[in-house]
Amino acid sequence: MTNWRAVFVGFVVVTVLGIVGLTVPGIGQLAAGLIGGFVAGYMAGGSLGSGFWHGLLAGSLGGIIGGLLIAVAVGIAGLALGPAGGAISGAAGLGIFALAATVSLVMALESAVAGAVGAAMSA
């Protein structure tokens, strides 16, 4: 059974550290996913599979929120540039979707592995 409290706390850790990690692009998001997944797996405890699952959920939620933030930033920038900017940001939408999906997948996988380690440490 899913421990939603552990998933939510892991998600908050991923999101907060991901925002702070923007100062070090790439590495900051990697660390955020690992630490958030570890926290979710540690809090959930149980088997490696349980930690993997909880880390996966926390990381994928964090990745989805990260992707949405990127999309909002590009949309606002497009609106600020007027009609031409709107067309440009609309065309960039497919690229943003692909980037958001990739970020979400990477964060989910690394968080899942860290969650399994966290569950092993809690036992």
Residue, then its C-alpha position, 0 to 999 in steps of 0.5 A: m500500500t502506498n504511504w502518501r505522506a512519504v510520497f508527499v514529503g519526498f515530493v516537497v524535498v524534490t521540488v524545494l531542492g530542485i528550485v534551489g538547485l537551479t543555481v547549479p543546472g543539471i547537478g542541482q536537479l540530479a541531487a534533488g531527485l536523489i535526496g527526495g527519493f531517498v527521503a520518500g523511501y526511508m519514510a516508507g520503509g519496508s522492502l526495496g520494492s516499497g522504497f523503489w515505488h515511493g521514490l518513483l512516485a515522489g520523483s515523477l511528481g517533482g519532475i512533472i511540477g518542474g516541467l510545468l514551471i518551465a512551460v509557464a516561464v516560456g509562456i509568460a516570456g512569449l506573452a511579453l513579446g507580443p504576437a510574434g512571441g506567442a507564435i514562437s512560444g507556441a512552436a516551442g511547446l512541443g520541445i518543452f513537452a519533450l523536455a518536461a517528459t525527459v526531466s520527469l523520467v530521469m527524476a523518477l528513475e533516479s528517485a526510485v533507486a534512491g528510494a530503494v536505498g532509503a528503504a534498505m537504510s530504514a530496516 
